[in-house]
Amino acid sequence: MPIDTSLEHGVFGPEATAAMGEAFDAACKELHDVGQLQMVRKVVARRIIAAARLGELDPVRLRTAALSWIANVARSFALNELQPPSYQSSLAIRSITFDPRRYSVSGFRRVFEDVGGKVVKKLWPALVTPDYAPYIAQIANVDCVLSGLAGSNPVKFMRAYADLGFKARIPMIAVWTAMDDALLRSIGDEAVGVVSAHWYSADFESPANNRFRSAMQKDYNALPGGYSAGLYIAGQCIEAALQVLGDKADDRKALAETLHQVSLTDTPRGSVRFDRYGNVVGDVFIRKCERKNGQLVNTVIKRYPNVSQFWTYDEKAFLANPVYARDYPPAKNLEP
């Protein structure tokens, strides 16, 4: 299916359109069944068009730009290394049926089982679930639960999890959206003890993050989380590229190439650079939720430097595999 550029007011010539179509088909094919969903195809198309408008016309790089949103699975990889041995027996995963979260938990599952753990149950509640009790009731005979929730769902889930007595019996770990720093003011002590992985932490001590955190608290009376930090860092990358280009900043191709070469050390998350595919390389933090001075905080307990989308896997072998999805890698240890 060729990419539809009819809304782009003729900014693309035949060669560019052909390259974008090739990238679109390749990206959707790599996403397997997920790539047939209309919503996903629209997102893929928009990302390819956005990259092309910045001057990128290489089909391989356009395809990578469309799929780069799944690179956050690297944070889930890091989370595995910090689990105590008692967690490595069996685990239940619960995540909303929203594709980026599926990629995160699938990335986690791969590493978890590679190091000897067993994922014995996967639960996929709808994006908006009013009552999590029926799902929580299905959790049994596991040593840990991974939450892949986002939005307001983590608040409802953790409260129900604690109210039903599971918090006291089965530890919880989480992807970053389930324990984002900005979400903590909406959660109570049910979040205390939850371990999560994130490329940003408001608790990270550095001059850049101290300035950013103070400004957010002063201007918005809010602790910054991944969403605000991500936008701020993206702005830093753009600013760095514009400073290099000067009066040539309107050259789309030059801007795209310069953005790929950006390397920063003074960002709220620490050092940031990009690999040859345009995916970010930077630190990942393992945090444990604690109550300090009457407020919940995600205390950094481990920091992994220079984490790429490939984690510790061989790049060539990694790219030869399908994209992480709800059913990839195949589940080997699921129980009824």
Backbone hydrogen bonds in HBPLUS format (Angstrom, degrees):
<---DONOR---> <-ACCEPTOR-->    atom                        ^
c    i                          cat <-CA-CA->   ^        H-A-AA   ^      H-
h    n   atom  resd res      DA  || num        DHA   H-A  angle D-A-AA Bond
n    s   type  num  typ     dist DA aas  dist angle  dist       angle   num
A0008-GLU N   A0005-THR O   3.00 MM   3  5.37 163.5  2.03 117.5 120.9     1
A0011-VAL N   A0008-GLU O   3.27 MM   3  6.02 152.7  2.35 120.2 126.1     2
A0017-THR N   A0013-GLY O   2.96 MM   4  6.14 163.7  1.98 156.7 161.9     3
A0018-ALA N   A0014-PRO O   2.93 MM   4  6.09 153.3  2.00 145.8 152.9     4
A0019-ALA N   A0015-GLU O   3.00 MM   4  6.26 156.8  2.05 147.3 153.2     5
A0020-MET N   A0016-ALA O   2.91 MM   4  6.15 158.2  1.96 152.3 158.4     6
A0021-GLY N   A0017-THR O   2.89 MM   4  6.06 153.7  1.96 144.6 152.1     7
A0022-GLU N   A0018-ALA O   2.95 MM   4  6.18 155.8  2.01 146.7 153.0     8
A0023-ALA N   A0019-ALA O   2.99 MM   4  6.23 158.8  2.04 145.6 151.2     9
A0024-PHE N   A0020-MET O   2.85 MM   4  6.02 156.8  1.90 147.6 154.5    10
A0025-ASP N   A0021-GLY O   2.98 MM   4  6.17 167.7  1.99 152.2 154.4    11
A0026-ALA N   A0022-GLU O   3.03 MM   4  6.18 160.5  2.07 146.2 151.9    12
A0027-ALA N   A0023-ALA O   2.88 MM   4  6.03 160.3  1.92 150.8 156.1    13
A0028-CYS N   A0024-PHE O   3.01 MM   4  6.17 170.9  2.01 154.2 156.8    14
A0029-LYS N   A0025-ASP O   2.94 MM   4  6.03 153.2  2.02 143.2 151.2    15
A0030-GLU N   A0026-ALA O   3.00 MM   4  6.16 152.0  2.08 143.2 150.4    16
A0031-LEU N   A0027-ALA O   3.13 MM   4  6.41 133.9  2.35 141.2 153.3    17
A0031-LEU N   A0028-CYS O   3.21 MM   3  5.13 132.2  2.45  92.1 104.9    18
A0032-HIS N   A0029-LYS O   3.06 MM   3  5.27 160.5  2.10 107.1 112.7    19
A0035-GLY N   A0032-HIS O   2.97 MM   3  5.34 132.1  2.20 106.5 119.2    20
A0036-GLN N   A0033-ASP O   3.02 MM   3  5.45 164.5  2.04 113.2 117.8    21
A0037-LEU N   A0034-VAL O   3.14 MM   3  5.61 164.2  2.17 114.1 119.0    22
A0041-ARG N   A0037-LEU O   2.95 MM   4  6.21 161.9  1.98 158.2 163.9    23
A0042-LYS N   A0038-GLN O   3.00 MM   4  6.19 149.7  2.09 146.8 154.3    24
A0043-VAL N   A0039-MET O   3.16 MM   4  6.46 154.5  2.22 143.4 149.9    25
A0044-VAL N   A0040-VAL O   2.91 MM   4  6.19 164.4  1.93 156.0 160.1    26
A0045-ALA N   A0041-ARG O   2.91 MM   4  6.07 162.3  1.94 145.2 150.2    27
A0046-ARG N   A0042-LYS O   2.92 MM   4  6.12 162.6  1.95 149.7 154.3    28
A0047-ARG N   A0043-VAL O   3.01 MM   4  6.22 156.9  2.07 150.5 156.4    29
A0048-ILE N   A0044-VAL O   3.04 MM   4  6.27 155.9  2.10 149.9 156.6    30
A0049-ILE N   A0045-ALA O   2.92 MM   4  6.13 166.6  1.94 155.3 159.0    31
A0050-ALA N   A0046-ARG O   2.89 MM   4  6.03 159.3  1.94 145.0 151.1    32
A0051-ALA N   A0047-ARG O   3.01 MM   4  6.16 157.7  2.06 143.0 148.6    33
A0052-ALA N   A0048-ILE O   2.88 MM   4  6.08 158.2  1.92 150.8 157.5    34
A0053-ARG N   A0049-ILE O   2.89 MM   4  6.08 149.9  1.98 148.8 156.6    35
A0054-LEU N   A0051-ALA O   3.09 MM   3  5.21 142.1  2.24  98.3 109.5    36
A0056-GLU N   A0051-ALA O   3.18 MM   5  5.65 156.8  2.24 146.7 139.7    37
A0055-GLY N   A0052-ALA O   2.90 MM   3  5.07 158.7  1.95 107.2 112.9    38
A0062-LEU N   A0058-ASP O   2.87 MM   4  6.05 156.0  1.93 159.7 167.9    39
A0063-ARG N   A0059-PRO O   2.92 MM   4  6.05 157.5  1.97 143.8 149.6    40
A0064-THR N   A0060-VAL O   2.97 MM   4  6.23 155.6  2.03 143.0 150.0    41
A0065-ALA N   A0061-ARG O   2.84 MM   4  6.07 152.3  1.92 144.2 151.7    42
A0066-ALA N   A0062-LEU O   3.04 MM   4  6.33 148.2  2.14 144.6 152.7    43
A0067-LEU N   A0063-ARG O   3.09 MM   4  6.39 137.8  2.28 141.7 153.3    44
A0067-LEU N   A0064-THR O   3.10 MM   3  5.08 126.7  2.39  94.2 108.2    45
A0068-SER N   A0064-THR O   2.81 MM   4  5.72 115.7  2.23 145.2 161.4    46
A0070-ILE N   A0067-LEU O   3.08 MM   3  6.08 172.9  2.08 130.1 132.0    47
A0071-ALA N   A0068-SER O   2.98 MM   3  5.40 165.6  2.00 116.1 120.3    48
A0073-VAL N   A0070-ILE O   3.13 MM   3  6.20 161.3  2.17 129.5 130.7    49
A0074-ALA N   A0071-ALA O   3.15 MM   3  6.21 177.7  2.15 129.9 130.6    50
A0075-ARG N   A0072-ASN O   3.12 MM   3  5.78 147.3  2.23 115.6 121.8    51
A0076-SER N   A0073-VAL O   2.88 MM   3  5.06 121.1  2.24 100.3 115.9    52
A0077-PHE N   A0073-VAL O   2.99 MM   4  6.43 144.3  2.12 148.4 159.4    53
A0078-ALA N   A0074-ALA O   3.17 MM   4  6.51 158.4  2.22 148.5 151.8    54
A0079-LEU N   A0075-ARG O   3.27 MM   4  6.53 145.5  2.40 140.5 149.1    55
A0080-ASN N   A0077-PHE O   3.16 MM   3  5.76 144.3  2.29 113.2 121.4    56
A0081-GLU N   A0078-ALA O   3.24 MM   3  5.83 134.5  2.46 112.8 121.8    57
A0082-LEU N   A0079-LEU O   3.37 MM   3  5.82 154.7  2.44 108.8 115.6    58
A0083-GLN N   A0080-ASN O   3.30 MM   3  5.75 174.0  2.30 117.2 119.0    59
A0087-TYR N   A0084-PRO O   2.87 MM   3  5.56 157.5  1.92 123.8 130.7    60
A0088-GLN N   A0085-PRO O   2.96 MM   3  5.26 151.4  2.04 109.2 118.2    61
A0143-ASP N   A0090-SER O   3.06 MM  53  5.57 159.6  2.11 125.3 131.3    62
A0091-LEU N   A0118-LYS O   2.84 MM  27  6.21 131.7  2.08 155.7 164.0    63
A0120-VAL N   A0091-LEU O   2.96 MM  29  5.99 146.4  2.07 149.6 160.3    64
A0092-ALA N   A0144-CYS O   3.10 MM  52  6.59 156.8  2.16 151.0 156.2    65
A0146-LEU N   A0092-ALA O   2.95 MM  54  6.37 158.3  2.00 154.7 161.6    66
A0093-ILE N   A0121-LYS O   2.82 MM  28  6.16 167.2  1.84 160.6 159.3    67
A0123-LEU N   A0093-ILE O   2.79 MM  30  6.21 153.2  1.86 150.4 159.6    68
A0094-ARG N   A0146-LEU O   3.02 MM  52  6.28 162.3  2.05 173.9 176.1    69
A0148-GLY N   A0094-ARG O   2.84 MM  54  6.08 158.2  1.89 158.3 158.8    70
A0095-SER N   A0123-LEU O   2.94 MM  28  6.40 156.6  1.99 167.1 171.0    71
A0098-PHE N   A0096-ILE O   2.82 MM   2  5.49 136.1  2.01 105.0  91.4    72
A0097-THR N   A0125-PRO O   3.09 MM  28  6.27 137.8  2.27 161.0 168.7    73
A0101-ARG N   A0098-PHE O   2.97 MM   3  5.74 130.1  2.23 130.1 141.1    74
A0102-ARG N   A0098-PHE O   3.32 MM   4  6.51 148.1  2.43 141.0 149.0    75
A0102-ARG N   A0099-ASP O   2.93 MM   3  5.00 119.9  2.30 100.8 116.9    76
A0103-TYR N   A0099-ASP O   3.13 MM   4  6.51 151.0  2.21 156.4 164.1    77
A0104-SER N   A0100-PRO O   3.21 MM   4  6.53 154.2  2.28 143.4 149.7    78
A0105-VAL N   A0101-ARG O   3.02 MM   4  6.28 172.4  2.02 158.3 158.6    79
A0106-SER N   A0102-ARG O   2.90 MM   4  5.94 148.3  2.00 144.0 153.5    80
A0107-GLY N   A0103-TYR O   2.93 MM   4  6.04 152.7  2.00 144.9 151.7    81
A0108-PHE N   A0104-SER O   3.00 MM   4  6.29 155.9  2.06 146.9 153.8    82
A0109-ARG N   A0105-VAL O   2.84 MM   4  5.99 159.3  1.88 141.3 147.5    83
A0110-ARG N   A0106-SER O   3.00 MM   4  6.18 153.4  2.07 144.3 150.2    84
A0111-VAL N   A0107-GLY O   3.41 MM   4  6.70 168.0  2.42 149.4 150.2    85
A0112-PHE N   A0108-PHE O   2.84 MM   4  5.97 167.3  1.86 162.1 166.5    86
A0113-GLU N   A0109-ARG O   3.01 MM   4  6.05 163.5  2.04 148.7 151.7    87
A0114-ASP N   A0110-ARG O   2.94 MM   4  6.06 141.7  2.08 139.3 151.1    88
A0115-VAL N   A0111-VAL O   3.04 MM   4  6.27 140.7  2.20 149.0 156.5    89
A0117-GLY N   A0112-PHE O   2.87 MM   5  5.30 148.2  1.97 156.3 147.5    90
A0116-GLY N   A0113-GLU O   3.18 MM   3  5.02 163.5  2.21 101.9 104.9    91
A0335-GLU N   A0120-VAL O   2.76 MM 215  5.22 165.7  1.78 142.9 137.8    92
A0135-TYR N   A0132-TYR O   3.04 MM   3  5.39 128.0  2.32 108.4 121.8    93
A0136-ILE N   A0132-TYR O   2.94 MM   4  6.18 166.3  1.96 162.0 166.6    94
A0137-ALA N   A0133-ALA O   2.92 MM   4  5.99 153.1  2.00 154.6 160.7    95
A0138-GLN N   A0135-TYR O   3.04 MM   3  5.45 152.5  2.11 108.3 116.7    96
A0139-ILE N   A0136-ILE O   3.04 MM   3  5.47 167.0  2.06 116.4 120.5    97
A0145-VAL N   A0171-PRO O   3.02 MM  26  6.45 143.4  2.16 148.0 159.3    98
A0173-ILE N   A0145-VAL O   2.84 MM  28  6.20 161.2  1.88 160.5 165.4    99
A0147-SER N   A0173-ILE O   2.87 MM  26  6.31 158.1  1.92 147.5 152.6   100
A0175-VAL N   A0147-SER O   3.04 MM  28  6.46 156.9  2.09 170.2 169.8   101
A0153-ASN N   A0150-ALA O   3.29 MM   3  5.73 139.6  2.46 134.4 131.9   102
A0155-VAL N   A0152-SER O   3.17 MM   3  5.60 126.8  2.47 108.9 121.2   103
A0156-LYS N   A0152-SER O   3.45 MM   4  6.86 162.1  2.48 155.0 158.5   104
A0157-PHE N   A0153-ASN O   2.89 MM   4  6.03 166.4  1.91 159.9 164.5   105
A0158-MET N   A0154-PRO O   2.90 MM   4  5.90 170.0  1.91 148.6 151.6   106
A0159-ARG N   A0155-VAL O   3.22 MM   4  6.31 157.8  2.27 144.7 150.7   107
A0160-ALA N   A0156-LYS O   3.11 MM   4  6.27 163.5  2.14 147.7 152.3   108
A0161-TYR N   A0157-PHE O   2.77 MM   4  5.92 156.1  1.83 151.7 159.6   109
A0162-ALA N   A0158-MET O   2.99 MM   4  6.12 154.6  2.06 143.0 148.1   110
A0163-ASP N   A0159-ARG O   2.86 MM   4  6.02 165.6  1.88 150.4 155.2   111
A0164-LEU N   A0160-ALA O   2.97 MM   4  5.99 149.5  2.06 147.1 153.1   112
A0166-PHE N   A0161-TYR O   2.97 MM   5  5.43 137.2  2.16 174.3 172.5   113
A0165-GLY N   A0162-ALA O   2.97 MM   3  5.18 160.8  2.01 110.7 115.7   114
A0169-ARG N   A0166-PHE O   2.96 MM   3  5.16 142.7  2.10 104.6 116.1   115
A0170-ILE N   A0166-PHE O   2.79 MM   4  5.70 171.7  1.79 173.2 171.2   116
A0174-ALA N   A0195-VAL O   2.89 MM  21  6.30 139.5  2.06 151.4 159.1   117
A0178-ALA N   A0175-VAL O   3.15 MM   3  5.74 143.2  2.29 114.0 123.5   118
A0179-MET N   A0176-TRP O   3.03 MM   3  5.32 148.1  2.14 107.2 116.7   119
A0183-LEU N   A0180-ASP O   2.86 MM   3  5.30 149.3  1.96 113.1 123.1   120
A0184-LEU N   A0181-ASP O   3.19 MM   3  5.48 153.8  2.27 107.5 114.8   121
A0186-SER N   A0183-LEU O   2.97 MM   3  5.68 159.8  2.02 121.8 128.4   122
A0187-ILE N   A0184-LEU O   3.09 MM   3  5.17 166.1  2.11 109.0 113.1   123
A0191-ALA N   A0188-GLY O   3.12 MM   3  6.20 174.5  2.13 129.6 131.0   124
A0192-VAL N   A0189-ASP O   3.05 MM   3  5.19 152.0  2.13 105.4 113.8   125
A0194-VAL N   A0191-ALA O   3.13 MM   3  5.74 168.0  2.15 139.5 140.9   126
A0193-GLY N   A0289-CYS O   2.84 MM  96  5.17 171.1  1.85 137.9 140.8   127
A0289-CYS N   A0194-VAL O   2.99 MM  95  5.45 165.1  2.01 148.1 152.3   128
A0196-SER N   A0287-ARG O   2.91 MM  91  5.35 155.6  1.97 146.5 154.3   129
A0287-ARG N   A0196-SER O   2.82 MM  91  5.35 166.9  1.84 157.6 162.1   130
A0198-HIS N   A0285-PHE O   2.92 MM  87  5.33 154.7  1.99 150.9 158.8   131
A0285-PHE N   A0198-HIS O   2.65 MM  87  5.33 167.4  1.66 167.3 165.5   132
A0204-PHE N   A0201-SER O   3.07 MM   3  5.36 160.9  2.10 109.3 115.3   133
A0210-ASN N   A0206-SER O   2.84 MM   4  5.92 157.3  1.89 157.3 164.3   134
A0211-ARG N   A0207-PRO O   3.07 MM   4  6.23 156.1  2.13 145.2 150.6   135
A0212-PHE N   A0208-ALA O   3.04 MM   4  6.25 162.4  2.08 146.0 151.1   136
A0213-ARG N   A0209-ASN O   2.80 MM   4  5.83 169.5  1.81 151.7 155.0   137
A0214-SER N   A0210-ASN O   3.03 MM   4  6.01 162.0  2.07 141.5 146.9   138
A0215-ALA N   A0211-ARG O   3.00 MM   4  6.13 158.1  2.05 146.6 152.6   139
A0216-MET N   A0212-PHE O   3.00 MM   4  6.21 158.5  2.05 151.0 156.6   140
A0217-GLN N   A0213-ARG O   3.00 MM   4  6.21 160.1  2.04 149.5 154.9   141
A0218-LYS N   A0214-SER O   2.90 MM   4  6.03 150.9  1.98 144.4 152.9   142
A0219-ASP N   A0215-ALA O   2.87 MM   4  5.93 168.0  1.89 151.1 154.4   143
A0220-TYR N   A0216-MET O   2.84 MM   4  5.50 154.4  1.91 140.1 148.0   144
A0221-ASN N   A0217-GLN O   2.93 MM   4  4.17 129.3  2.19 107.5 115.4   145
A0229-ALA N   A0225-GLY O   3.02 MM   4  6.08 162.0  2.05 154.3 160.0   146
A0230-GLY N   A0226-GLY O   2.79 MM   4  5.66 152.7  1.87 138.4 146.2   147
A0231-LEU N   A0227-TYR O   3.22 MM   4  6.42 159.8  2.26 143.2 147.4   148
A0232-TYR N   A0228-SER O   3.05 MM   4  6.21 159.2  2.10 146.1 152.1   149
A0233-ILE N   A0229-ALA O   2.92 MM   4  6.09 162.9  1.95 153.1 157.1   150
A0234-ALA N   A0230-GLY O   2.94 MM   4  6.09 152.3  2.02 143.3 151.5   151
A0235-GLY N   A0231-LEU O   3.01 MM   4  6.27 150.9  2.10 143.3 150.7   152
A0236-GLN N   A0232-TYR O   3.02 MM   4  6.41 145.1  2.14 140.9 150.9   153
A0237-CYS N   A0233-ILE O   2.96 MM   4  6.30 152.5  2.04 149.6 156.3   154
A0238-ILE N   A0234-ALA O   3.01 MM   4  6.32 160.4  2.05 150.3 155.2   155
A0239-GLU N   A0235-GLY O   2.87 MM   4  6.04 161.6  1.90 149.1 154.7   156
A0240-ALA N   A0236-GLN O   2.92 MM   4  6.12 154.7  1.99 144.8 151.5   157
A0241-ALA N   A0237-CYS O   3.04 MM   4  6.32 156.3  2.10 147.4 153.2   158
A0242-LEU N   A0238-ILE O   2.92 MM   4  6.17 159.5  1.96 153.7 159.4   159
A0243-GLN N   A0239-GLU O   2.98 MM   4  6.18 151.4  2.06 147.6 154.9   160
A0244-VAL N   A0240-ALA O   3.24 MM   4  6.49 145.5  2.36 139.8 148.0   161
A0245-LEU N   A0241-ALA O   3.07 MM   4  6.33 157.1  2.13 149.5 155.5   162
A0246-GLY N   A0242-LEU O   2.87 MM   4  5.86 153.3  1.94 149.9 155.9   163
A0248-LYS N   A0245-LEU O   3.07 MM   3  5.14 163.2  2.09 120.9 124.1   164
A0249-ALA N   A0246-GLY O   3.34 MM   3  5.86 147.4  2.45 122.2 121.6   165
A0251-ASP N   A0248-LYS O   3.04 MM   3  5.71 164.9  2.06 123.0 125.6   166
A0255-LEU N   A0251-ASP O   2.88 MM   4  6.09 156.1  1.94 155.8 163.5   167
A0256-ALA N   A0252-ARG O   2.95 MM   4  6.20 162.1  1.99 152.0 156.0   168
A0257-GLU N   A0253-LYS O   3.01 MM   4  6.24 164.6  2.03 152.1 156.1   169
A0258-THR N   A0254-ALA O   2.87 MM   4  5.98 155.0  1.93 145.9 153.3   170
A0259-LEU N   A0255-LEU O   2.92 MM   4  6.08 154.3  1.98 148.8 155.5   171
A0260-HIS N   A0256-ALA O   3.22 MM   4  6.49 148.8  2.33 142.0 149.4   172
A0261-GLN N   A0258-THR O   2.99 MM   3  5.08 135.6  2.19  98.1 111.0   173
A0262-VAL N   A0259-LEU O   3.26 MM   3  5.24 161.5  2.30 102.3 107.8   174
A0264-LEU N   A0272-VAL O   2.74 MM   8  5.13 160.0  1.78 156.9 161.8   175
A0272-VAL N   A0264-LEU O   2.80 MM   8  5.13 159.0  1.85 143.6 147.4   176
A0270-GLY N   A0267-THR O   3.00 MM   3  5.07 157.6  2.05 109.4 116.7   177
A0273-ARG N   A0281-VAL O   3.17 MM   8  5.33 151.4  2.26 146.7 154.3   178
A0281-VAL N   A0273-ARG O   2.76 MM   8  5.33 155.2  1.82 149.7 147.8   179
A0275-ASP N   A0279-ASN O   2.83 MM   4  5.51 163.4  1.85 156.6 159.5   180
A0278-GLY N   A0275-ASP O   2.95 MM   3  5.36 165.9  1.97 117.2 121.4   181
A0282-GLY N   A0307-VAL O   3.25 MM  25  5.30 154.5  2.32 137.7 136.3   182
A0307-VAL N   A0282-GLY O   2.71 MM  25  5.30 152.6  1.79 133.4 134.7   183
A0284-VAL N   A0304-TYR O   2.86 MM  20  5.13 153.0  1.94 144.7 153.8   184
A0304-TYR N   A0284-VAL O   2.80 MM  20  5.13 173.5  1.80 162.1 162.3   185
A0286-ILE N   A0302-LYS O   2.84 MM  16  5.02 171.7  1.85 149.3 149.6   186
A0301-ILE N   A0286-ILE O   2.83 MM  15  5.80 169.3  1.84 159.7 163.3   187
A0288-LYS N   A0299-THR O   2.83 MM  11  5.22 153.1  1.91 141.4 148.2   188
A0299-THR N   A0288-LYS O   2.93 MM  11  5.22 145.0  2.05 143.6 135.2   189
A0290-GLU N   A0297-VAL O   2.79 MM   7  5.45 162.2  1.82 162.2 168.1   190
A0297-VAL N   A0290-GLU O   2.77 MM   7  5.45 157.8  1.82 161.2 167.8   191
A0292-LYS N   A0295-GLN O   2.74 MM   3  5.32 159.9  1.78 161.6 155.7   192
A0295-GLN N   A0292-LYS O   2.93 MM   3  5.32 168.9  1.95 118.3 121.6   193
A0311-TRP N   A0308-SER O   3.22 MM   3  5.51 164.9  2.25 110.9 115.3   194
A0313-TYR N   A0310-PHE O   2.89 MM   3  5.47 151.5  1.97 146.8 145.6   195
A0318-PHE N   A0314-ASP O   2.85 MM   4  5.95 156.1  1.90 154.9 162.7   196
A0319-LEU N   A0315-GLU O   3.00 MM   4  6.20 165.4  2.02 155.9 158.1   197
A0320-ALA N   A0316-LYS O   3.16 MM   4  6.27 131.2  2.41 136.5 148.9   198
A0320-ALA N   A0317-ALA O   3.25 MM   3  5.10 133.1  2.48  91.1 103.9   199
A0321-ASN N   A0318-PHE O   3.21 MM   3  5.57 153.2  2.28 106.5 114.1   200
A0325-ALA N   A0328-TYR O   3.11 MM   3  4.96 171.2  2.12 136.1 138.8   201
A0328-TYR N   A0325-ALA O   3.24 MM   3  4.96 167.1  2.25 100.4 104.3   202
